[in-house]
Amino acid sequence: MYKNVSTSSDPKEIGVNNGIYQVELLEKKSFVSNDEKKYYKEYFNGNVKNFLLENFENIKKDKVSLLTYFPLKKAKETDFISFSPDEMGLNFIVSQRIVDIFESFDVFEFVKIPTKIEGFKDDYYTVGFPMIEIQKIDFKKSIFIDWKNKGNILVHSYEEFMYQKFETRALRTQKLFLTEKLKSEILYIQTEGLFFSDKLIAKLEDENVTGFQVRNTELE
């Protein structure tokens, strides 16, 4: 079993009240060089196909050697850190110990960019996991809720799912099934977000990591 996870939005934990991000990437200050900035922009070009699992090609480590982020006022140093602006292909910033935990589990290859956060003590990485396309959701088995009418919605196809989710905006996901079993303790489902296995979540909780939260949506 997997559960949906995200960075924490609790001001008491992350130190900021916006509920969205703790640190910022600043175009004029965050890159080692213009060449690295150019490669970064070319790699993270907004084309979703580039980040799908079957097409995934990792970033070249020598092309982006370091990113520097700048914290908002009062932002706290946590193990999981949210950033702005959003970048398709990246999920969050994590401390060295989180990377060590990830790599001790069976996970898909992922983007891992060395990261400095101005004024923070820890070593960090900006990470991104390959995306599993929506069509791999088993819609007939998955459970969706109509949050407006407080009942379940039966979804039979990709087209129906897209209509209910993005046109009527009434659909909320309660439990997902995939059309195939994937061997990774971390799964990133297009439109649905990041899911950690129960085993990985238990390890993170045992280590008392900070800055992340577990949501109610499940993935079988």
C-alpha positions as CSV (number, residue, x, y, z in Angstrom):
1,M,0.0,0.0,0.0
2,Y,1.1,3.6,-0.8
3,K,-0.1,6.9,0.5
4,N,0.0,10.3,-1.1
5,V,2.6,12.6,0.4
6,S,3.6,16.3,0.1
7,T,5.7,18.9,1.9
8,S,4.1,20.2,5.0
9,S,2.0,23.3,5.0
10,D,1.9,23.8,8.8
11,P,3.3,27.2,9.7
12,K,4.5,26.0,13.0
13,E,6.7,23.4,11.3
14,I,7.9,25.3,8.2
15,G,8.0,28.8,9.7
16,V,6.1,30.6,6.9
17,N,2.4,31.3,6.6
18,N,1.9,31.0,2.8
19,G,1.3,27.2,3.0
20,I,3.1,26.9,-0.3
21,Y,6.8,27.3,-0.2
22,Q,9.8,28.0,2.1
23,V,12.5,28.9,-0.4
24,E,12.8,30.6,-3.8
25,L,14.9,30.1,-6.9
26,L,16.2,33.4,-8.1
27,E,17.1,33.5,-11.8
28,K,19.9,36.0,-11.4
29,K,21.5,34.4,-8.2
30,S,20.7,30.7,-8.1
31,F,22.9,29.3,-10.9
32,V,26.7,28.8,-11.0
33,S,26.9,30.1,-14.5
34,N,24.8,31.1,-17.5
35,D,25.6,27.8,-19.2
36,E,24.2,25.9,-16.3
37,K,21.1,28.1,-16.3
38,K,20.6,27.5,-20.0
39,Y,20.9,23.7,-19.6
40,Y,18.5,23.7,-16.6
41,K,15.9,25.6,-18.6
42,E,16.3,23.3,-21.6
43,Y,16.0,20.2,-19.5
44,F,12.9,21.5,-17.5
45,N,11.1,22.7,-20.6
46,G,7.6,21.9,-19.5
47,N,7.1,19.0,-21.9
48,V,5.5,16.3,-19.8
49,K,6.6,13.5,-22.2
50,N,10.2,14.1,-21.2
51,F,9.4,13.1,-17.6
52,L,7.3,10.1,-18.1
53,L,8.8,6.9,-16.8
54,E,9.2,5.2,-20.2
55,N,11.0,8.3,-21.6
56,F,13.0,9.3,-18.6
57,E,16.5,10.5,-19.1
58,N,18.2,11.9,-16.0
59,I,19.8,15.3,-15.8
60,K,23.6,15.4,-16.7
61,K,25.3,16.0,-13.3
62,D,28.1,18.0,-14.8
63,K,25.7,20.3,-16.5
64,V,24.0,21.5,-13.3
65,S,26.5,21.3,-10.5
66,L,24.7,23.3,-7.9
67,L,21.4,25.2,-7.3
68,T,21.2,27.9,-4.6
69,Y,17.8,28.8,-3.1
70,F,16.9,31.7,-0.8
71,P,14.6,31.2,2.2
72,L,11.7,33.4,2.9
73,K,11.8,35.4,6.1
74,K,11.1,33.1,9.1
75,A,11.4,29.9,7.0
76,K,12.6,27.0,9.1
77,E,15.1,24.4,8.1
78,T,13.4,21.0,7.6
79,D,14.2,17.7,5.9
80,F,11.6,18.2,3.2
81,I,11.5,21.8,1.8
82,S,9.0,23.3,-0.6
83,F,10.2,25.7,-3.3
84,S,9.1,28.3,-5.8
85,P,8.6,28.5,-8.7
86,D,7.1,25.1,-9.5
87,E,9.1,23.1,-12.1
88,M,7.7,20.2,-14.0
89,G,10.0,17.3,-13.3
90,L,10.9,18.4,-9.7
91,N,9.1,17.5,-6.5
92,F,10.8,19.1,-3.6
93,I,14.2,19.7,-1.8
94,V,15.4,17.2,0.7
95,S,18.2,16.9,3.2
96,Q,21.1,14.5,2.7
97,R,19.7,12.1,5.2
98,I,16.4,11.9,3.2
99,V,18.4,11.1,0.0
100,D,20.2,8.4,2.0
101,I,16.9,6.9,3.1
102,F,15.5,7.0,-0.4
103,E,18.6,5.3,-1.8
104,S,18.4,2.5,0.8
105,F,15.0,1.5,-0.7
106,D,14.2,0.1,-4.1
107,V,13.2,3.2,-6.1
108,F,13.3,4.4,-9.7
109,E,16.2,6.5,-10.8
110,F,15.5,10.1,-10.0
111,V,16.8,13.6,-10.5
112,K,19.1,14.7,-7.7
113,I,20.7,18.2,-8.0
114,P,23.1,19.3,-5.3
115,T,21.5,22.3,-3.5
116,K,22.5,25.0,-1.2
117,I,20.0,27.0,0.8
118,E,21.4,30.4,1.9
119,G,21.7,30.4,5.7
120,F,20.8,26.8,6.2
121,K,23.4,24.4,7.6
122,D,22.4,21.0,6.0
123,D,23.4,19.6,2.6
124,Y,20.4,19.4,0.3
125,Y,19.3,18.1,-3.0
126,T,16.5,19.2,-5.3
127,V,14.8,15.9,-6.4
128,G,12.3,14.8,-9.0
129,F,10.9,11.4,-9.7
130,P,9.8,10.0,-13.1
131,M,6.1,10.3,-13.8
132,I,3.6,7.5,-14.4
133,E,1.1,8.6,-17.0
134,I,-2.6,8.9,-16.2
135,Q,-3.5,6.1,-18.6
136,K,-1.9,3.6,-16.3
137,I,-4.6,4.2,-13.7
138,D,-7.2,1.4,-13.6
139,F,-10.2,3.7,-13.6
140,K,-12.8,1.0,-13.1
141,K,-11.2,-0.3,-9.9
142,S,-10.2,3.1,-8.5
143,I,-12.4,5.0,-6.1
144,F,-13.4,8.6,-6.7
145,I,-15.6,11.0,-4.8
146,D,-17.9,13.8,-5.9
147,W,-17.0,16.3,-3.2
148,K,-19.9,18.5,-4.2
149,N,-22.6,15.9,-3.9
150,K,-20.8,13.8,-1.3
151,G,-21.0,10.5,-3.2
152,N,-18.9,8.2,-5.2
153,I,-18.3,8.9,-8.9
154,L,-18.0,5.9,-11.3
155,V,-15.2,6.5,-13.8
156,H,-14.9,4.1,-16.7
157,S,-12.3,5.7,-18.9
158,Y,-9.4,8.1,-19.2
159,E,-11.7,10.6,-21.1
160,E,-14.4,10.4,-18.3
161,F,-11.7,10.9,-15.7
162,M,-10.3,14.0,-17.4
163,Y,-13.8,15.5,-17.8
164,Q,-14.8,14.9,-14.2
165,K,-11.5,16.2,-12.8
166,F,-10.8,19.2,-15.0
167,E,-14.1,20.2,-16.5
168,T,-16.6,19.7,-13.7
169,R,-13.9,19.9,-11.0
170,A,-16.0,17.7,-8.8
171,L,-13.8,14.6,-8.6
172,R,-11.6,13.8,-5.7
173,T,-9.4,10.7,-5.6
174,Q,-9.8,8.3,-2.6
175,K,-8.0,5.2,-3.7
176,L,-6.0,4.4,-6.9
177,F,-5.2,1.2,-8.6
178,L,-2.8,0.8,-11.5
179,T,-3.1,-1.4,-14.5
180,E,0.3,-3.0,-13.7
181,K,2.5,-3.5,-10.6
182,L,5.6,-1.2,-10.6
183,K,8.6,-2.1,-8.5
184,S,9.5,1.1,-6.6
185,E,8.8,2.4,-3.1
186,I,8.1,5.8,-4.6
187,L,5.6,6.3,-7.4
188,Y,4.7,9.7,-9.0
189,I,1.3,9.6,-10.7
190,Q,0.5,12.2,-13.3
191,T,-2.1,14.7,-11.9
192,E,-2.4,12.7,-8.7
193,G,1.0,13.4,-7.1
194,L,3.7,11.5,-5.2
195,F,3.0,8.3,-3.3
196,F,5.3,6.6,-0.8
197,S,5.0,3.0,0.3
198,D,3.9,2.3,3.9
199,K,7.3,0.8,4.5
200,L,9.1,4.0,3.4
201,I,6.6,6.2,5.4
202,A,7.2,4.1,8.5
203,K,11.0,4.6,8.1
204,L,10.6,8.4,7.7
205,E,8.4,8.5,10.8
206,D,10.8,6.4,12.8
207,E,13.6,8.9,11.9
208,N,11.4,11.9,13.0
209,V,11.9,13.7,9.7
210,T,10.4,17.1,9.3
211,G,8.6,19.1,6.6
212,F,6.4,16.4,5.0
213,Q,2.9,15.2,5.5
214,V,0.9,12.1,4.6
215,R,-2.5,12.6,2.9
216,N,-5.6,10.4,2.8
217,T,-5.4,9.2,-0.8
218,E,-4.2,5.6,-1.1
219,L,-2.6,3.7,-4.0
220,E,-2.9,-0.1,-4.0
